[in-house]
Structure formats: C-alpha cells, structure tokens
Amino acid sequence: MTDAIVVTGIGMIGPGAFRRAELVARFPDLPGAAEPPRVPEFSLEEYLEGGRAFRRVSGATKFALAAMSLAVGEAGFSPRTFGGPDAGIVVGLTHGGAPYSVRFHRELLLEGRLAASPLHFSESVPNAPAGNAAIAFQARGPVHTLIGEEPVGAQSVDLAAGLLRSGRIARCLVAATEEWSEVVTRAYAQIDRARRQGPAAGPPPLSEGAAALVLELASAAARRGAAARAVLAGWSLGRCRGGGMEEAMASAVRDAFGSAGRAAVEADHILPPSGRFRPEAIRAWVAVRGAAVAPAAWLDLGRAAGNPVGASNLLQLAASAALMAAGRVNGPGLVLSAGVTGTLSAVVLCRASGAGP
C-alpha cells in the first residue's frame, strides 16, 4: 500500500480578514473581500525569527516567508531545525514580484541605469521566494519554483509527492504566493474585455496572499510523533485544449477520487475555482455527484479572498486541511482549480486519523 502524503503544518496569509482563525470560526459563512483584496501591512519579524534580514524583499516573498514560518512551526520545527539535506522546498506562483519589475523598469527609464536599484531586479525574478526560503529555513535538499496558473498549487504538491516517495527528502515545504500588481490587473481586465465578459460574468477580482503546507509521508510523520492535519489522498492534473472544460473537469474529478480510493458521493465540502471556469467546474461536480445525492457544502474562497492566481489553489488546499484539522468538516474535501488557458486540477483531501478537537 502506498505511504500516504500527509499535511503536518499549515500556514495562510490572506487579504483583509481572511485568516485561518476567521475561516475556522466562521465556516461556512465568510466575510466579503474589499476590492482590490490586499493583505494588511505587517512586519515579517512577527512571523519569522530573523525576519529583519529579509526586510527588503518583495511582497510576494514576504507573504511566502510568513506563511512558511506558520506551517513550519505547526509541524513542530523552527526555522533553524527544519532544514538540512532531508528538507526540500517547492514554490508555485504566476506573476510573483511583478511590482518590483515595474519599479526597476521605471527607474531605468526615468533615471538611467546607474539609478536603477539592483535589488528590484534580484527580487523580481520568479525564484526569489524559493531562494529566500531556502536561506530562511536552511533547506539543503531540492529547491524548485513552478510557474503556472491557478492549478500550480496542485502541480507543486505533485512534485513534492514525487520527491518524498522517491526518498530524496523526508519533508517538503510547499508554498504558493502572489502579490497584487496594478499592471497585471489591467492586463487581465483587457483580456476579459476582449472576451466580452461583463462585470457580472467576470471572475473574482485579482488579489494577493500566500499559503504553505509541510508535507511528509505518513510513516515519517509517525516516527517523529508529528500530528497529521489532513491527508492528500488523490489528485488529477490536466488541460482542456478545446471548449469542453466541463467534461475535462468532470474527468479530473473522477480520476482524483479514483486515485484516492474514495467515491465522489462521499465528499462533504467542495471548493470551486477562485478564477475562471467556475460555472463549468460547478456543473462538472454536479454531473459527477448525481442528482440523487445530498449536496455538499460549498466553500467559495473567491468571495472572501478574491483570486490570488498562483496562490489560490494552495490557499484552497490549506483551507480544506485547516477545517478538517479543526473538526469543522469530516471530508473528503474536493478542491477544484482552473486557469485561463485551460489548465485544471482536482485534489481530494481526507481527514487524518485523530484530527479535530
């Protein structure tokens, strides 16, 4: 029997009032997000020991480090004890520190190359969050950055699971992060106008935030006496290249439950995509579930946290895991995600033995 992938630590940094404690306390009702949904200002030192050393990082890196520190602490580690050759890091994102790229380009054009800060360039590269995290948590195992759409969270989990099952590492810190950018927001608005989507038909507003999970094999977590918060039981990754997103998503749902060894009708909560193709994903679930089965609870993070693009899928996974760990839902939970070019994912989470109050 395959050793299960378990979540031993959860970290969430979201916009406005969106935090783990509020999510657990208010489920199934969540507060509406302001527009644009932004993360309130905070000091990284409040979350990360030695955080002052990273005071000049981009917002995307800052969010990621804070979420990672929360996850690492819940898993029973500190920044100084998490790392080593047995620890890996995988970070997923879409646009990352885009505002730093804008600042660097603006300074270069307006003030010349001697005035442009090299920091803005080094912090704008996509692997800046992962590189800084490797330093902060002293990880000497594999460190990867995945660039993708909303489903990049599930893609990061898939990579981490492969590293864990191959024996390359004993634990993996998986994170996803996104920083709100005016330039990126305008670009998406142009795409929506070109597709002739009116305001009522459009997706939730672009936002920002980060989430992190400490993943381990169940046997490894048990050996060190760590509590499993949830089990990543099964997942499916795909891409719809035509117009049949509903059919493609339904197939992914079936595959995810099949790999989890559970029936789709057992699901007691569903998290729909926070970006595009939300109606198609919802119809796909209804088609798989069947009309004769009692409906599951819907947890729509789009209303509470907007769409933080590359961070959205891992925020969904963290939310489902947090609710199961708190005993607010029983599971299985189904997390659906889809990107503008048709990438998609379905992930099934199950409650770990002994989770809950």
Secondary structure as UniProt FT lines:
FT   STRAND          5..13
FT   TURN            16..17
FT   HELIX           20..26
FT   TURN            27..28
FT   HELIX           44..46
FT   TURN            49..50
FT   HELIX           51..54
FT   TURN            55..56
FT   HELIX           59..74
FT   TURN            75..76
FT   TURN            79..81
FT   TURN            85..86
FT   STRAND          87..93
FT   HELIX           98..111
FT   TURN            113..115
FT   HELIX           118..122
FT   TURN            123..124
FT   TURN            126..127
FT   HELIX           128..136
FT   TURN            137..138
FT   STRAND          143..147
FT   TURN            150..151
FT   HELIX           152..165
FT   TURN            166..167
FT   STRAND          171..178
FT   HELIX           182..194
FT   TURN            195..196
FT   TURN            199..201
FT   STRAND          209..217
FT   HELIX           218..223
FT   TURN            224..225
FT   STRAND          230..239
FT   HELIX           245..260
FT   HELIX           264..266
FT   STRAND          269..271
FT   HELIX           278..289
FT   TURN            291..292
FT   STRAND          297..298
FT   HELIX           301..305
FT   HELIX           309..311
FT   HELIX           312..325
FT   TURN            326..327
FT   STRAND          333..338
FT   TURN            340..341
FT   STRAND          343..351
FT   TURN            353..354
//
